[in-house]
Amino acid sequence: MKFMRLGTRPDTFYTGEATRMMISDLPSDLTIRINNITYLLHKFPLLPKCGLLQLLCSGRGHAGSVTLDLHDIPGGEDAFELCAKFCYGIKIDLSAHNFVPAICAAMFLRMIETVGDGNFVSKLEVFFNSCILEGWKDSIVALQTTERFPEWSESLGIIRRCIDSVVDKILTPPPKVRWSYTYTRPGYAQKKHHKSAPKDWWTEDIADLNVDLFRCVVNTVRSTNMLLPQLVGEALHVYACRWLPDFTRGRPDPETSTASQLTQEKLVNGKKQLEMIVILIPEDRGSVSVGFLLRLLSMANLLRVSPAINMQLIKKCSLQLEEATLNDLMLPSHDSCADHHIYDIELVGSVLEGFITQWRKSYSRDEYLLRKVGEIIDSYLQVVSMDANMPVQKVVSLANVLPEFARPEHDILYKTIDIYLNEHPQMSKEEKKHLCSILDCHKLSAEACAHAVKNEKLPLRIVVQVLFFEHEKHGRKSTRSHEKQQPEIQPQGIEQTETTVCSLERSQLFSGERSSKQEDAKRRSAPSSTLQKLEPESEQKSRWKKVGEMGSDDGDERGIMEERSIQDLTKIRMRRSKSEHGRRKGK
């Protein structure tokens, strides 16, 4: 930070309650009132340098004391005191912190060269051009102080010149950066011997600006097309972390994540800042991360931004959803109800619907991309199912957004159902049926089927379906294995010579036929016996339906399957009745 010192005399201003005076042997002949402060001063050092005071005193004559009201002076009494001390030759220190109010007050008092040589405004201009605009942090601080005097700063060109200085330094190649800057990234301070400044060295310092000045700086930088979109995106991310309420919180907190916890001022300012950030996001894909976009979307719901901004954010999120992690989707719910759920599952559903819409419009329709998103969503469903207040309708709705081919397997979806049933033991039969409607038993692995058979929380209909499909799978496998063995048996019979066949007695041939029939019967009964261990209750019911619909055209194999299903269903019912009887007895 650079300073400029003017004047040599010691400070002889004296304050008594609401009055400030110059300690002197001469009586005061100029009284100036600014707000609640009264200054008792002298005409001879002030009038030669202040054109406004000359004009105000000219009509009142030079004799006697004069009283003036200067309540409109920019910067108030502090800025006027700097000007008065300059006129008296008292020592003052100027810096980027007090430059703007000083030059605005000096221009108000018309302390210019036409009034007196070497006047205050000319000295302030020299300090501004040679010191403040040459420094990085000085330019930032001076730009910040213009917030208090927007009209004066704009008319004097201070804002425009400060922004140009800041942008010129931002566009400087990192190896040529020689000035100090704020950079607090983890681990950066511990690294020594940096050859050059990081590419985003400027983002934290400009984040201290208010929303309007920040927008002006970023828009000017973008208009040059000299920086990567990712650097602009990083500046927006830093600004959001600096100003938006609770933006950096890692986990949702139901006690502080509602709009009622924010003051009206924070809501208004936060809404304006968020809308500005969304508008400034570059159109280039990847300029900001999808995690950042999702957090902006969550904050947009909290701050109640305009529908246009909300839709714009949903579209941006859906275009990059495949890049999201599970942690990115853990957005807190901003519901103000007493028993609200922790996670905003409806918001994730809106983004997913946008992704599906964009995917269907694309020419490539990459199924791998869709399956990748499906895995993320199914993992998310597992987490939200642990929420005791999460309605089953919302879980089912989100699961049904994905098309069927997005899930080649349903093991993760089965785990979601199992978790939800464990966390919500008071569910009705209809709710359980509605929850299990998202499951396709055809797409379950052997391990998942084995677990489902023993899962007493599942509806019996689902267990029967699992049993039926398992029987069907094993029936197909046994048929395929039997067909594979047939070509091996036939060549052996062909290769037998006539003498060998003739030498066999009829009794041996009949015994050989009986043994082959016994082996076929074993092959048919073996798969069904192994299935008996794996099949669950709920699948058996659906199998019953399907077996009834199939009719009797399929022969002995389906008859065997039907008998096995009856046995399995009877065992499951007996096991469940025993467990219920045990629970009642315990009560």
C-alpha positions in Angstrom: 0.0 0.0 0.0 1.4 3.4 -1.1 1.1 6.7 0.8 1.5 10.4 0.0 2.2 12.9 2.8 1.4 16.6 2.3 2.0 19.5 4.7 4.6 20.0 7.4 2.8 21.7 10.4 1.7 19.6 13.3 -2.0 18.9 13.8 -3.5 21.7 15.9 -7.2 20.8 15.4 -9.0 20.6 18.8 -12.2 18.8 19.4 -14.6 19.8 22.2 -17.9 17.8 22.1 -19.4 18.6 18.7 -17.1 21.5 17.9 -13.7 21.4 16.2 -11.4 24.4 16.1 -8.0 25.5 15.0 -5.8 26.4 18.0 -4.6 29.9 17.1 -4.1 33.4 18.6 -6.4 34.8 16.0 -10.2 34.6 16.6 -12.3 32.5 14.3 -14.2 34.4 11.5 -15.5 31.4 9.5 -18.0 28.9 10.9 -18.8 25.8 8.9 -21.5 23.3 9.9 -21.4 19.8 8.5 -24.0 17.4 9.8 -23.6 17.5 13.6 -20.1 19.0 13.7 -19.3 22.7 13.8 -15.9 23.9 12.6 -14.5 27.3 13.9 -11.9 28.3 11.3 -10.4 31.3 9.5 -11.0 32.8 6.1 -7.5 33.6 5.1 -6.1 30.1 4.6 -9.3 28.6 3.2 -10.7 31.1 0.8 -7.6 31.4 -1.5 -7.8 27.7 -2.2 -11.6 26.9 -2.1 -13.5 28.4 -5.0 -16.9 27.4 -3.5 -16.1 29.2 -0.2 -15.1 32.3 -2.2 -18.4 32.3 -4.0 -20.4 31.8 -0.8 -18.6 34.5 1.2 -18.5 37.1 -1.7 -22.0 38.3 -1.1 -21.6 38.7 2.6 -18.6 41.1 2.6 -15.2 40.5 4.2 -15.9 42.0 7.5 -17.2 40.0 10.4 -17.8 36.3 10.9 -19.5 34.1 8.3 -21.5 30.9 8.9 -21.9 28.3 6.1 -23.7 25.0 5.9 -22.0 22.3 3.9 -24.1 19.3 4.7 -23.9 18.0 1.1 -20.2 17.7 0.9 -19.2 14.1 -0.3 -17.3 12.3 2.4 -18.8 14.4 5.2 -16.8 15.9 8.0 -13.8 13.6 7.5 -13.3 14.5 3.9 -13.8 18.2 4.7 -11.2 18.0 7.4 -8.6 16.7 5.0 -9.2 19.6 2.7 -9.1 22.1 5.6 -5.8 20.7 6.9 -4.3 21.0 3.4 -5.3 24.7 3.4 -3.6 25.2 6.8 -0.5 23.3 5.7 -1.0 20.6 8.4 0.5 17.2 7.8 -1.9 14.7 6.2 -1.4 11.2 4.9 -3.2 10.1 1.8 -3.7 6.5 0.6 -6.1 4.4 -1.5 -8.4 4.2 1.5 -9.1 8.0 1.8 -8.2 9.1 -1.7 -11.7 8.9 -3.2 -13.5 10.9 -0.5 -10.7 13.4 -0.5 -10.8 14.1 -4.2 -14.6 14.2 -4.2 -14.7 16.8 -1.4 -11.9 18.8 -3.1 -13.9 18.9 -6.3 -17.0 19.9 -4.3 -15.0 22.8 -2.8 -13.5 23.6 -6.2 -9.9 23.3 -5.0 -8.6 23.4 -8.6 -5.7 25.1 -10.4 -7.7 28.0 -11.7 -8.4 29.0 -8.1 -4.9 28.6 -6.8 -1.6 27.1 -8.0 -0.6 23.8 -6.6 -4.1 23.1 -5.3 -5.3 20.0 -3.7 -7.0 18.4 -6.7 -3.9 18.5 -8.9 -1.8 16.9 -6.1 -4.5 14.2 -5.7 -4.5 13.5 -9.4 -0.7 13.0 -9.4 -1.0 10.6 -6.5 -3.8 8.7 -8.2 -2.0 8.2 -11.6 1.5 7.6 -10.3 0.8 5.4 -7.2 -2.8 4.1 -6.9 -3.3 3.0 -10.5 0.2 1.5 -10.6 -0.5 -0.9 -7.7 -2.8 -3.9 -7.7 -4.3 -3.8 -4.2 -4.3 0.0 -4.3 -6.5 -0.1 -7.4 -8.8 -2.7 -5.8 -9.1 -0.6 -2.5 -9.8 2.6 -4.4 -12.4 0.9 -6.5 -14.1 -0.4 -3.3 -14.3 3.1 -1.8 -16.1 4.4 -4.8 -19.2 2.4 -3.6 -19.9 5.2 -1.2 -19.7 7.9 -3.8 -21.0 6.3 -7.0 -22.2 9.5 -8.8 -19.1 11.6 -8.0 -16.7 8.7 -8.8 -18.5 8.1 -12.1 -18.4 11.7 -13.1 -14.7 12.1 -12.2 -13.8 8.9 -14.2 -12.4 7.2 -11.1 -14.4 4.0 -11.5 -13.5 3.6 -15.2 -9.8 4.2 -14.7 -9.6 1.8 -11.7 -11.4 -1.0 -13.7 -9.0 -0.5 -16.6 -6.0 -0.7 -14.3 -7.4 -3.9 -12.6 -8.2 -5.6 -16.0 -4.7 -4.7 -17.4 -3.1 -6.5 -14.4 -5.4 -9.5 -14.7 -4.4 -9.9 -18.3 -0.7 -9.7 -17.4 1.1 -13.1 -18.0 1.6 -14.9 -14.7 5.4 -15.0 -15.0 5.4 -11.1 -15.1 3.3 -10.6 -12.0 5.5 -8.8 -9.5 3.0 -7.3 -7.1 1.5 -8.8 -4.0 -1.9 -10.5 -4.1 -4.2 -12.6 -1.9 -4.1 -16.4 -2.6 -5.2 -18.7 0.2 -5.5 -22.1 -1.6 -4.6 -25.0 0.7 -0.9 -26.0 0.4 0.1 -23.1 -1.8 1.9 -21.2 1.1 4.0 -24.2 1.9 5.3 -24.5 -1.6 8.5 -22.6 -2.0 10.3 -21.2 -5.1 7.3 -20.5 -7.2 8.5 -19.7 -10.7 5.4 -17.7 -11.5 2.1 -16.7 -10.0 -0.8 -19.1 -10.4 -3.2 -18.4 -13.3 -6.1 -17.5 -11.0 -4.0 -15.3 -8.6 -6.4 -12.4 -9.1 -9.7 -14.1 -8.2 -9.7 -13.6 -4.4 -8.9 -9.9 -4.5 -11.7 -9.0 -6.9 -14.1 -11.0 -4.9 -14.1 -8.3 -2.3 -15.9 -5.9 -4.7 -19.6 -5.4 -4.6 -21.9 -7.1 -7.2 -22.0 -4.2 -9.7 -18.2 -3.5 -9.7 -17.4 -7.2 -9.8 -19.8 -7.6 -12.8 -18.0 -4.7 -14.6 -14.6 -6.2 -14.0 -15.6 -9.7 -15.2 -17.5 -8.4 -18.2 -14.5 -6.3 -19.3 -12.2 -9.3 -18.9 -14.5 -11.5 -20.9 -14.8 -9.0 -23.7 -11.0 -9.2 -24.3 -11.2 -13.0 -25.1 -7.7 -13.3 -23.7 -8.5 -15.6 -20.7 -9.7 -19.2 -20.6 -13.4 -19.6 -19.7 -12.3 -21.8 -16.8 -10.5 -18.9 -15.2 -13.6 -16.7 -15.4 -15.5 -19.7 -13.9 -13.1 -19.9 -11.1 -13.5 -16.2 -10.3 -17.3 -16.7 -10.1 -16.8 -19.7 -7.8 -14.6 -17.7 -5.5 -17.1 -14.8 -5.5 -20.0 -17.2 -4.7 -18.1 -18.7 -1.7 -17.3 -15.2 -0.5 -20.9 -13.7 -0.6 -23.6 -16.3 -0.9 -25.0 -17.5 2.4 -24.0 -21.0 3.5 -22.6 -21.8 0.1 -19.6 -23.7 1.3 -21.3 -25.9 3.8 -20.4 -29.5 3.1 -23.5 -31.2 4.7 -27.1 -30.1 4.8 -28.2 -28.6 8.1 -32.0 -28.6 8.4 -31.9 -25.9 11.1 -30.2 -23.3 9.0 -31.0 -24.3 5.4 -34.4 -22.5 5.2 -35.2 -19.0 3.9 -36.7 -18.1 7.3 -33.2 -18.2 8.8 -32.0 -15.4 6.5 -32.6 -11.7 7.0 -34.5 -9.8 4.3 -31.3 -7.9 3.4 -29.4 -11.1 2.9 -32.2 -12.5 0.8 -32.3 -9.4 -1.5 -28.5 -9.2 -1.8 -28.0 -12.9 -2.2 -30.6 -13.1 -5.0 -29.0 -10.2 -6.9 -25.5 -11.8 -6.5 -26.7 -15.2 -7.6 -28.5 -14.0 -10.7 -25.4 -12.0 -11.6 -23.2 -15.1 -11.3 -25.5 -17.2 -13.4 -25.6 -14.5 -16.2 -21.8 -14.3 -16.2 -21.1 -18.0 -16.5 -19.4 -18.6 -19.8 -21.3 -20.7 -22.4 -18.3 -23.0 -22.9 -18.9 -26.4 -21.5 -16.7 -27.2 -18.5 -16.0 -23.5 -17.6 -17.5 -24.3 -14.2 -18.0 -27.7 -12.5 -21.4 -29.4 -12.3 -21.0 -29.5 -8.5 -20.8 -25.7 -8.5 -23.8 -25.5 -10.8 -25.8 -27.8 -8.5 -25.0 -25.7 -5.5 -26.1 -22.6 -7.3 -29.3 -24.3 -8.2 -29.9 -25.2 -4.6 -29.2 -21.6 -3.5 -31.6 -20.4 -6.2 -34.4 -22.3 -4.6 -33.5 -20.9 -1.2 -33.3 -17.3 -2.4 -36.3 -17.6 -4.7 -34.7 -16.3 -7.9 -36.7 -15.7 -11.1 -38.0 -18.7 -13.0 -35.9 -17.8 -16.0 -32.7 -18.0 -13.9 -33.8 -21.2 -12.4 -34.5 -22.9 -15.8 -31.2 -21.6 -17.1 -29.4 -23.3 -14.1 -31.3 -26.6 -14.6 -30.3 -26.7 -18.3 -26.6 -26.0 -17.4 -26.7 -28.7 -14.8 -28.3 -31.3 -17.0 -25.7 -30.8 -19.8 -22.9 -31.9 -17.4 -24.8 -34.3 -15.1 -22.6 -37.3 -16.1 -19.6 -35.5 -14.5 -21.4 -35.3 -11.1 -20.3 -37.3 -8.1 -22.6 -38.6 -5.3 -21.5 -35.8 -3.0 -22.5 -33.2 -5.6 -26.1 -34.5 -5.5 -26.4 -34.2 -1.7 -28.3 -30.9 -1.9 -30.1 -29.8 1.2 -33.9 -29.4 1.2 -35.1 -25.9 2.0 -38.5 -27.0 3.1 -39.7 -24.9 6.0 -42.0 -27.7 7.4 -41.3 -29.2 10.8 -40.8 -32.8 9.6 -39.1 -32.1 6.2 -36.7 -34.5 4.5 -33.1 -33.6 4.5 -32.3 -34.0 0.8 -33.9 -32.1 -2.1 -34.8 -35.1 -4.2 -37.2 -33.1 -6.4 -34.4 -30.8 -7.5 -32.2 -33.8 -8.6 -35.3 -35.2 -10.4 -35.6 -31.9 -12.4 -32.0 -32.0 -13.4 -32.3 -35.7 -14.4 -35.4 -35.0 -16.5 -33.4 -32.2 -18.3 -30.6 -34.6 -18.9 -32.9 -37.3 -20.4 -34.5 -34.6 -22.6 -31.1 -33.5 -23.9 -29.9 -37.0 -24.3 -32.9 -37.9 -26.5 -32.3 -34.8 -28.7 -28.6 -35.6 -29.3 -27.6 -37.5 -32.4 -25.2 -39.9 -30.8 -27.4 -41.1 -27.9 -24.5 -42.6 -26.1 -25.9 -45.4 -23.9 -22.8 -45.6 -21.9 -23.4 -42.0 -20.8 -26.9 -42.8 -19.8 -25.9 -45.9 -17.8 -23.2 -43.9 -16.0 -25.8 -41.3 -14.9 -28.1 -44.3 -14.0 -25.4 -45.6 -11.6 -25.0 -42.2 -10.0 -28.8 -41.8 -9.5 -29.2 -45.3 -8.1 -26.4 -44.6 -5.6 -28.1 -41.3 -4.7 -31.4 -43.2 -4.1 -29.6 -45.5 -1.6 -28.5 -42.4 0.4 -31.9 -40.6 0.4 -33.6 -43.9 1.4 -32.0 -43.5 4.8 -33.9 -40.3 5.4 -36.7 -41.3 7.8 -39.0 -38.5 6.4 -38.5 -39.2 2.7 -41.8 -40.1 1.1 -42.0 -43.3 -0.9 -43.6 -41.5 -3.8 -40.6 -39.3 -4.4 -38.2 -42.3 -4.4 -40.3 -44.1 -6.9 -40.7 -41.0 -9.1 -37.0 -40.4 -9.3 -36.3 -44.1 -10.0 -38.9 -44.1 -12.9 -37.3 -41.1 -14.6 -34.6 -43.3 -16.0 -35.6 -45.5 -19.0 -35.3 -49.3 -18.6 -32.2 -49.7 -20.7 -30.3 -47.3 -18.4 -30.1 -50.1 -15.8 -28.7 -53.4 -17.2 -28.8 -54.7 -13.6 -31.1 -54.0 -10.7 -28.9 -55.0 -7.8 -28.4 -51.4 -6.6 -32.1 -50.7 -7.0 -32.8 -53.8 -4.9 -30.4 -52.5 -2.2 -32.3 -49.2 -2.3 -35.6 -51.0 -1.6 -34.0 -53.0 1.2 -32.6 -49.9 2.8 -35.9 -48.0 2.5 -37.8 -51.0 4.1 -35.4 -51.1 7.0 -35.6 -47.3 7.6 -39.4 -47.2 7.3 -40.8 -50.2 9.2 -44.3 -48.7 9.5 -45.0 -48.9 5.7 -48.4 -50.2 4.6 -48.8 -53.0 2.1 -49.8 -50.6 -0.6 -46.7 -48.5 -0.1 -44.4 -51.6 -0.2 -46.1 -52.7 -3.4 -45.6 -49.2 -4.9 -41.9 -49.2 -3.9 -41.2 -52.6 -5.3 -42.9 -51.8 -8.6 -39.6 -50.2 -9.7 -37.8 -53.6 -9.5 -37.3 -55.9 -12.4 -36.6 -59.4 -11.0 -35.2 -60.5 -14.4 -32.2 -58.1 -13.9 -31.2 -59.4 -10.4 -27.9 -61.3 -9.9 -27.8 -64.7 -8.2 -26.5 -63.1 -5.0 -29.4 -60.5 -5.0 -31.9 -63.3 -5.6 -30.6 -65.3 -2.8 -30.9 -62.3 -0.5 -34.4 -61.5 -1.7 -35.6 -65.0 -1.0 -34.7 -64.6 2.7 -35.8 -61.0 3.0 -38.9 -61.1 5.2 -39.6 -57.4 4.7 -40.3 -57.8 1.0 -43.9 -58.4 -0.1 -44.6 -62.1 -0.8 -45.5 -61.3 -4.4 -41.9 -60.1 -5.1 -40.4 -63.2 -3.5 -42.6 -65.4 -5.7 -41.5 -63.5 -8.7 -37.8 -64.0 -7.8 -38.4 -67.8 -7.3 -40.2 -68.1 -10.6 -37.6 -66.3 -12.6 -34.8 -68.4 -10.9 -36.6 -71.6 -11.8 -37.0 -70.3 -15.4 -33.3 -69.5 -15.6 -32.3 -72.9 -14.3 -34.8 -74.6 -16.6 -33.2 -72.9 -19.6 -29.7 -73.9 -18.5 -30.7 -77.6 -18.0 -32.3 -77.6 -21.5 -29.2 -76.1 -23.1 -27.0 -78.6 -21.3 -29.2 -81.5 -22.4 -29.0 -80.3 -26.0 -25.2 -80.0 -25.8 -24.9 -83.6 -24.6 -27.1 -85.1 -27.4 -24.6 -84.8 -30.2 -22.0 -86.5 -28.0 -24.2 -89.6 -27.4 -25.3 -90.1 -31.0 -21.9 -90.5 -32.6 -21.1 -93.2 -30.1 -24.1 -95.3 -31.2 -23.2 -94.8 -34.9 -19.6 -95.8 -34.4 -20.6 -99.2 -32.9 -19.9 -102.0 -35.4 -22.6 -104.5 -36.5 -20.7 -107.4 -34.8 -20.8 -105.5 -31.4 -24.5 -104.8 -31.7 -25.3 -108.3 -32.7 -23.3 -109.8 -29.8 -25.4 -107.8 -27.3 -28.3 -109.7 -25.8 -31.8 -108.2 -25.6 -31.7 -108.1 -21.8 -28.6 -105.9 -21.9 -30.2 -103.5 -24.3 -33.3 -103.2 -22.2 -31.3 -102.5 -19.1 -29.3 -99.9 -21.0 -32.5 -98.1 -21.9 -33.7 -98.1 -18.3 -30.4 -96.6 -17.1 -30.6 -93.8 -19.7 -34.1 -93.0 -18.7 -33.0 -92.8 -15.1 -30.2 -90.4 -16.0 -32.6 -88.1 -17.9 -34.9 -88.0 -14.9 -32.0 -87.0 -12.7 -31.0 -84.3 -15.1 -34.6 -82.9 -15.0 -34.9 -83.0 -11.3 -31.4 -81.7 -10.4 -31.9 -78.0 -11.4 -35.2 -77.7 -9.6 -33.7 -79.1 -6.4 -30.9 -76.4 -6.5 -33.5 -73.7 -7.3 -35.4 -74.7 -4.2 -32.7 -73.2 -2.1 -32.6 -69.9 -3.9 -36.2 -69.0 -4.6 -37.8 -66.3 -2.5 -41.5 -65.9 -1.5 -42.7 -63.0 -3.5 -41.5 -64.4 -6.8 -43.5 -67.6 -6.3 -46.8 -65.7 -6.6 -46.0 -64.2 -10.0 -44.6 -67.5 -11.1 -47.9 -69.0 -10.2 -49.6 -66.5 -12.4 -47.2 -67.1 -15.3 -47.4 -70.9 -14.9 -51.2 -70.7 -15.0 -51.0 -68.6 -18.1 -48.6 -70.9 -19.9 -51.0 -73.8 -19.9 -50.1 -77.4 -20.1 -48.3 -77.3 -23.5 -44.8 -77.0 -22.0 -44.8 -80.6 -20.7 -43.2 -82.3 -17.7 -40.6 -79.6 -17.0 -43.1 -76.9 -16.0 -45.0 -79.5 -14.0 -41.9 -80.1 -12.0 -41.3 -76.3 -11.6 -44.9 -75.9 -10.3 -44.4 -78.7 -7.7 -41.1 -77.1 -6.6 -42.7 -73.6 -6.3 -45.5 -75.1 -4.2 -43.0 -76.6 -1.9 -40.9 -73.5 -1.6 -43.9 -71.2 -1.0 -45.2 -73.6 1.7 -41.8 -73.5 3.5 -41.6 -69.6 3.3 -45.1 -69.2 4.6 -44.3 -71.6 7.5 -41.1 -69.7 8.3 -42.9 -66.3 8.3 -45.8 -67.6 10.4 -43.3 -69.0 13.0 -41.4 -65.7 13.1 -44.7 -63.7 13.6 -45.8 -66.2 16.3 -42.4 -65.7 18.0 -42.8 -61.9 17.9 -46.3 -62.0 19.4 -45.2 -64.4 22.1 -42.3 -62.0 22.9 -44.7 -59.1 23.3 
